[in-house]
Structure formats: structure tokens, C-alpha cells
Amino acid sequence: MDYSRPALADALAAAYVAGTLRGAARRRFSALLPAHPALRDAVAAWQSRLMPMTAVITPVQPPTRVWQKIERRLWPAAAASNSVSAPALPTGWRGWWQGLALWRGVSALATAAALLLAVLLSVPAPVSAPVVIVLQATGAGAVGGPGHFVASVSGDGRALVTRPLTPVAMVGDRVLELWSVPPQGKPQSLGLISANGVTVLAPGRLPTTLLSGGTDALAVSVEPPGGSPTGVPTGPVVFAGKLQS
């Protein structure tokens, strides 16, 4: 297979970075990376496209008890040395209590229960998938050439990432400003965004109703340095995209 072919390298790299390339195919692809510059370049390109979108996913910190259970599972000897010794049993009980079959059964049951509990405790609550909005060029002509912006909103609506698919050529000292356009009323500024890279809008800048009916579309306007001085777009709207219901 000719891995130097751009189309093949791009398709494999896309599946690899997205996580859809699995099993033996993924292991084979990983083994090929050190010897194939074309594959490495394709992987790096897809990582630069997709990885910024993960910035809107809220991290989940596992509870302390999960790490404690993992430690006990991986290093049982250390855990046993720290445990309190069991009280002595009457002589008549020792034969039954020390029976190999009994302990095999108890050990198997305890292991299964511990693994099940660890899995239940370590699996976080489901996280809603990000919402992706494609903002298309409106043809207003205030930027150099057509293009597209991609905006990714976290499932809880608290964070947003934007990225142009191709760099946007700006004229003079103009800047781009992102707006939330409600079904009715004035647009609300979400802040300035980069014309040639990733912009992450942190919580506090976004409307609480962004994904629950408060925003009908996202729009990008051309503004003077520092953004619109009036609170509404003053320059042409050069990109726009509707939120899908």
C-alpha cells in the first residue's frame, strides 16, 4: 500500500485522530508512523483541526475513592500490610475457615465485586456532545476571499471554541467580533476572535440560554480595534451560521 499518496494518508490520519481507526488497523498505523513522514504530517494536520474542539469539554475529576480502589487492586500486598489483623478464631472453626475451596470462592466473588464497584465509581455522568456550527462567508467583501468558520459549543453551553478553516485576510487594523443573534432583539457580543487561529471563549462570556432557544445564529462582523464601540455590529457581517434545532 502506497502510504505516500496524499488522499490515503489523509483518510487514515483522520480516522486515527478521530478514534475510529481501531484494533489491529490502529496498531499497524501507529507502527508505520515513525517511518512515514507523510503519515506523520497528516496526523499533525488533523490534530490541529480537531484537538482544539476538545477544549469545550468540561474535565471530570474522579473521586479519591476511585484511586484508592485502583491502588488496592494493583498493589494488594501493600494494602494488606496496612490492614488490621483479624481476631483469632476458635480451634473448631480453623479447618473450615482455612479451606482452600472456600477462599477461592470468596476471592473470586470479592474480585468481581471490586471490579464492578470500581467501574461504577469511575464512570462519570454522561457528558453531552459539543454542538458544531459552521459559519459561512456572507460575501460582504470586507475580508480577503471566501471561507468558513467552525464554532464548537460545549454540550452544557458554557464554553465555545472558534477556528477558521482557512486564515482570513484582514484589511488594516480591523478585527473580527463574534455575536450571538437571538430570535428577537439585538445581537450580543461574545468577544473578539482570531482570524487565523483558535479562540476559546471561557464561561462567563456566553449567554446562559445559548443552547436553549436564546440564540438563533452566530455571526462575525468586522470591527475597529478593541471591538464594536456601540454594543452592536458596526461593520459588515462577513460570516454567519444558524444553530440547528
C-alpha positions in Angstrom: 0.0 0.0 0.0 1.4 3.4 -1.0 1.1 5.5 2.2 2.7 8.5 0.4 -0.5 9.1 -1.5 -2.0 12.3 0.0 -5.6 11.1 -0.2 -4.8 7.7 1.5 -2.6 9.4 4.2 -5.3 12.0 4.9 -8.1 9.4 5.2 -6.1 7.2 7.5 -4.9 10.1 9.7 -8.4 11.4 10.0 -9.7 8.1 11.3 -6.7 7.7 13.6 -7.1 11.1 15.2 -10.9 10.8 15.5 -10.5 7.4 17.1 -12.5 5.5 14.6 -9.4 3.5 13.4 -9.3 0.6 15.9 -7.9 -2.8 16.7 -5.2 -4.2 14.5 -5.5 -1.5 11.9 -4.8 1.2 14.6 -1.8 -0.7 15.9 -0.4 -1.2 12.4 -0.9 2.5 11.6 0.9 3.5 14.9 3.8 1.3 13.9 4.1 2.9 10.5 4.2 6.5 11.8 8.0 6.6 12.6 9.0 5.6 9.1 6.4 7.6 7.1 6.7 11.4 7.2 3.6 11.8 5.0 1.5 10.0 7.6 3.0 12.0 10.5 2.3 15.3 8.7 -1.3 14.2 8.0 -1.8 13.2 11.7 -0.4 16.6 12.8 -2.7 18.4 10.4 -5.8 16.6 11.7 -4.8 17.1 15.3 -4.5 20.8 14.7 -8.0 20.8 13.2 -9.8 18.6 15.8 -8.0 18.8 19.1 -9.0 22.5 19.8 -12.6 21.3 19.8 -11.9 19.3 22.9 -11.3 22.5 24.9 -15.0 22.9 25.3 -15.4 19.5 27.1 -15.5 20.0 30.9 -12.9 17.8 32.7 -14.3 15.3 35.2 -12.1 14.7 38.3 -12.5 11.1 39.6 -13.3 10.8 43.3 -10.5 9.9 45.7 -12.1 6.6 46.5 -11.6 5.5 42.9 -7.8 6.0 43.1 -7.8 4.2 46.4 -9.5 1.2 45.0 -7.2 1.1 42.0 -4.2 1.2 44.3 -5.6 -1.7 46.4 -6.2 -3.6 43.2 -2.7 -3.1 41.7 -0.7 -3.4 45.0 -2.6 -5.8 47.2 0.4 -6.7 49.3 1.0 -3.1 50.4 -2.7 -2.7 51.2 -2.7 -6.0 53.2 0.3 -4.9 55.3 -1.6 -1.8 56.4 -4.7 -3.6 57.3 -5.7 -4.6 60.9 -5.1 -8.2 61.8 -8.2 -10.4 62.1 -9.0 -11.8 65.6 -8.1 -15.4 66.4 -10.8 -18.0 65.7 -11.8 -20.9 67.9 -9.9 -24.1 67.1 -13.1 -25.8 65.7 -13.5 -23.2 63.1 -10.0 -23.1 61.7 -10.3 -26.1 59.4 -13.4 -24.7 57.8 -12.2 -21.1 57.8 -8.8 -22.0 56.2 -10.3 -24.3 53.5 -8.8 -23.6 50.0 -12.1 -24.1 48.2 -13.8 -21.5 50.4 -11.1 -18.9 49.9 -11.1 -19.5 46.1 -14.8 -18.8 46.0 -14.6 -15.8 48.3 -11.6 -14.4 46.4 -13.4 -14.7 43.0 -16.5 -13.1 44.4 -14.6 -10.3 46.0 -12.6 -9.7 42.9 -15.7 -9.5 40.7 -17.4 -7.2 43.2 -14.4 -4.9 43.5 -14.1 -4.6 39.7 -17.8 -3.9 39.3 -17.7 -1.3 42.0 -14.6 0.4 40.6 -16.2 0.6 37.2 -19.4 2.1 38.6 -17.5 4.6 40.7 -15.0 5.6 38.0 -17.5 6.1 35.1 -18.6 9.8 35.1 -22.0 11.0 34.4 -22.8 11.2 30.6 -21.5 14.4 29.0 -23.5 16.0 26.2 -21.7 16.1 22.9 -20.5 19.5 21.7 -22.7 21.4 19.2 -20.8 22.4 16.0 -21.9 25.4 13.9 -20.5 26.2 10.5 -20.4 29.9 9.8 -20.3 30.6 6.0 -18.9 33.7 4.3 -21.7 36.2 3.5 -20.0 37.8 0.6 -19.9 41.2 2.2 -16.4 41.7 0.8 -14.7 43.2 3.9 -12.3 40.3 4.2 -9.9 38.8 1.8 -11.7 35.9 0.0 -14.4 33.5 0.9 -14.1 31.0 3.7 -15.7 29.2 6.7 -15.5 29.4 10.4 -16.3 26.5 12.7 -17.7 27.1 16.2 -18.0 24.3 18.7 -20.1 24.9 21.8 -19.8 22.5 24.8 -22.9 20.4 25.5 -23.7 22.4 28.6 -23.4 25.7 26.7 -20.7 27.1 29.0 -17.7 27.3 26.6 -17.2 27.9 22.9 -14.2 27.5 20.5 -13.9 29.1 17.1 -11.5 28.4 14.3 -11.3 29.5 10.6 -10.9 26.6 8.2 -8.6 28.8 6.2 -6.9 32.0 7.5 -8.9 35.2 7.0 -7.1 38.1 5.4 -8.0 41.3 7.3 -7.7 44.8 5.9 -5.6 47.3 8.0 -6.1 47.1 11.8 -9.7 45.6 11.6 -10.7 42.8 14.0 -13.3 40.1 14.0 -16.1 40.1 16.6 -18.4 37.1 17.3 -22.1 37.8 18.0 -25.0 35.7 19.4 -28.1 36.6 17.3 -31.3 35.9 19.3 -34.6 35.1 17.7 -35.7 38.6 18.5 -33.8 41.7 19.8 -30.3 42.9 19.5 -27.2 40.7 18.9 -25.0 40.1 22.0 -21.2 40.3 21.6 -19.4 37.2 22.6 -15.9 38.7 22.2 -13.2 39.1 19.6 -12.0 36.1 17.7 -8.8 35.2 15.8 -8.8 35.5 12.1 -6.1 32.8 11.7 -6.2 30.6 14.7 -8.2 29.1 17.6 -10.1 31.2 20.0 -11.5 29.8 23.3 -14.4 31.7 24.9 -14.5 30.8 28.6 -17.6 30.6 30.8 -19.0 34.0 31.7 -18.9 35.3 28.2 -21.7 33.2 26.9 -25.5 33.6 27.3 -26.9 31.1 29.7 -29.6 30.4 27.1 -27.2 29.9 24.2 -28.3 26.3 23.5 -31.8 26.6 24.9 -33.5 28.9 22.5 -31.7 32.2 23.3 -29.5 32.1 20.2 -30.8 31.7 16.7 -27.5 32.1 14.9 -23.9 33.1 15.3 -22.4 36.0 13.3 -19.0 37.5 12.8 -18.5 41.2 12.0 -15.5 43.4 11.1 -14.9 46.0 13.8 -12.3 48.6 14.8 -9.5 47.7 17.2 -11.0 46.6 20.6 -14.3 45.6 19.1 -17.6 47.4 18.5 -17.9 50.7 20.5 -21.7 50.7 20.4 -22.6 47.2 21.6 -24.0 46.2 18.2 -22.2 45.3 14.9 -20.8 48.5 13.3 -19.0 46.8 10.4 -20.2 44.3 7.8 -21.2 40.9 8.9 -18.9 38.6 7.0 -19.7 35.2 8.4 -22.9 33.7 9.7 -24.4 30.3 10.7 -27.6 29.2 12.2 -27.9 26.8 15.2 -29.6 23.6 14.2 -32.7 22.9 16.2 
